[in-house]
Amino acid sequence: MFDALPLWTLIPITIFLGWAAVELGYRIAKRRKLRAKDHTEAPAPPIVAATLGLLAFLVAFTFGAAASRFEERRQAVLAESNAINTSYLRAQMLPDPMAANARNLLREYVDVRLSGTQPDQFAQALAKSEDLHKRLWSEAVAAAQKEKSPMTSLFMSSLNDVFAMHEKRVTAAVYNRIPAGIWIGLYVLLILAMSVVGYYEGMSGTRHTLAVFGMVLAFSTVLAMIADLDRPGRGVLEVNQQSMMDLRKSMSDTP
């Protein structure tokens, strides 16, 4: 939902919305006090606490979901590098020239996977990966036609694992995201909660500007962290690609 906005803009935008809601609630409360001079509406701290508690619960739930998806993407990188390494080792047992061709294609495949971590190269890397899938499978079929052996079957099985991990990583990066409805609910609840806080301040006649601003800043920071976790390859919290880089280095060192 927020992919069009740079991550660094989310904190100031959220702070503005939260603080504007506080001011709106405060001004509504002051007007009600001026119009109703004959009776005073008692402030309701339990309502403020309940609203903030509900907001905190939804934020914690969303943060947990985003963190679990981030961990899933991290584990997928490790699983994919292991699957590629298995295929690379089994390719040695294929008949020539399919063995050399398959290993060269797998080296290229790792390079493509590493380049796909950059947002501006993701679409190109995705198309290139799917093309390499077809070329790798063609080499496996050619090897099976030339020499039927258990190692050829094992190589084809490991290639299936590589293809499956590719689909899993693409699904985790593109489709398995926090739904827009949850984001809308978070921001609507944030505005309502901050409005209730401002309303309480107006009815009680006391302002806690620094404390309220700190609360708005805290919620804004957490929401920005959730967006960062939910946006692969575009923020500060990125999935470590060290296992894939180690695999590429081992491929270069292999005679």
N, C-alpha and C positions, 0 to 999 in steps of 0.2 A: 504493500500500500504506500510506503514511504520511499520506495526505491528511486523515485525521481528527485528526492531531496538529498543533498549531501548530509552525511552523518553529523558534521560539525554544526549544522543549522538546527538540529532537533532540540538540543538543550536550550538555546535562546528562545525558540518558538514555544517550547513547553513552559518555560519560565514565564513568558509573556502571557500565555493563556491562563496559567495558574494564578498569576498575580492579578490579572484583569478580573478573574472570577472572584478573588478575595475583595477587590475594590468594589465590584458590583454588589456583592452581598453586604458589604459594609454600608454602602450608600442606600440600599433598600431598607436596611435596618434603621438608619438615621431618619429617613423619611417617615417610616412607620411610627417612630417615637414622636416626631413632631406633630403628626396628624392625630395621634391617640394620646393626648396629654392627660386625659381623665383617667386612663388606666395604663398600667405598664405591663408589657408582655415579658414574662419571666424568661431568661435565657435557658437553654436546654443543653447542658453539657453532655448528657447521655446520647443525644441525637448526633452531636458533633463527633463523639467518640465512635459511635456505631458507623457513621459514614466513612470516617477515616479508616476504621478497621476493615470495612468492606473493600475500600480502595487498596489497602495494603494486602489483603488476601488475594485480590485479583492480580495485583502486580507480582506477588510471590508465585502464584500459579503460573503466570505467563513466563516469568523468569525461569522457573523450573523446566517448563516445556522447551524454551529456547536453549537452555543449557544442555538438556538431554539430546536435542537435535545436533548441537555443536559436537557433543561427545560421539554421537553416531557418525558424523562426518569424519571425525578424527580416526575412529576405528575403521571406517571404510577405506581410508588411505592406506593404513597398515595392511588390511586384508587384500587390497588390490595389489600392493607391491609384492606381497607373498605369492599371490596367484601368478603375477607376471614372472617372478623369479622361477617358479616351478615350471612354467612353460618354457622359459629360456633354457633351463637345464635339460629338460626333456627334448628340446629341439636338437641337441647334440646327437641324439640317437637316430635322427631321421636320415634317410639316404641323401646323398649329394645330388643336385645342388640345393635341394629343399632345406637342408639343415642350415646352410649359410644364409639363404634368403630369409628364412623364418627368424633367425637370430638378428639379422639386420633390421627386419621389420619391427621386432620387439624393442630394439634400441630406439628406433624412431618413435615408436608408440610411447615409450616413457618420456621422451622429449616433448611430445605433443601433450601428454597429460600434465607435465610440469608447466608448460606454457598456458594451459587452459585455466590455471589458477588466477590469471589476470583477467579482470572483467571485460576489458576491451578485446581480448583474444578468445573469449569463451566460445562464442558461436563458431569461429573458424576452427578451433581445436576440436569441438564436438563433431563437426563435419569430417575433419581429417581422421579422427578416431574411428568413425564408422566406416570410412574408406579403408583404413588399415585392417579393420575386422574382416572385411571381404577378402583382402589380399592375403591375410594370414590363413583364413579358412581355405582359400584356393591352394596355398602351399601344403596344407595338411591333406587335402583331398588328393593332390598330385602325389604326395608321399605314400598315401594309402594305396593308390592305384599302381605305383611302381613297386612297392614292397609291403605286403601285408604282414605286420608284426604287432606284438603286444605294445611295443613302445609307441607305435603310431597311434594306437587307440588311446594310450595314456596321454599323449600330446594333445589329441583332439579333446579329451576330457578336460585337460587343464586350460585349453583355449576357451571352452564353454564357461569355466569359472571366471576367466578374465572378462569375457563378454558380460556375464551376470554382474560382476562387480562394477563394471562400467555403468550399467543401467542403475545400479543401486546408488552410485555416487551422483549421477545426474538427477535422479529422483530426490535425493537428499538436498542437493544444492538448489534445484529449480522449483520443485513442486512441494516438498515437505517444509512449508513455511507457516508462520503464524497467520491464521485467517484474518482477513480484513475486518470481520465482525468483532473480533476480540480487540483489535486496535481501536476501533470506533468506541467500543464499550469502555476501554481504558480511559480514553480522553474525555468521554462524556462523564464518567464517574469522577475523574480528576476535577473537571470544571464544577460539578455539583458539590463535591467535597470541599473544594476551596471556597465556593460560594457560601456554604454553611458555616465555614470558619469565619469568613468576613461578616456574615450576618450575626454570628454570636458576639463578635467583637463590637459590632455596632449596638446591639441590644444591651450588652453589659457595660458599655461606656469606656472600655479599656482597649488599648491597642498594644499588640506585641509584634511590632513590625519586624524586628530582627529574627525572632523565633519563627514567625510565619514564613518569612522569606527563606530561612534555612530549610523548613519543611518542603516548600515548593521546589527549592534547589535539589533536595534529596530525591524527591519523586522524579524530577526531570532527569537527573543523572541515571537513575535506575532504568527509566524508560529508554534512554539513549543506549544504555548497555544492552538492553533486550533487543533493540533494533540492530545493534552491532553484531550480536550473536546470531541474529536471524538473517544477516546479509553476508553470505560467504564471499570472502575475498575482497571486500570493499571497505573494511574498517580496520580498527586497531587489533581486534581479537580475530586472528586468522588461524586456520588449521595448519599445524606444522607439517611440512612436506619432507621432513628429514629422511623418513624411511624410503621415499621415492628417490630422493637425491642419492642416498647411499646405494640403492639398487643400480642407479645409472652409473655410478662410479665403479661398482663391481663389474658391470657389463663392459666398461672400458678397459678394466684391468684384466679381463678374461682373454686368454690367447685364442 
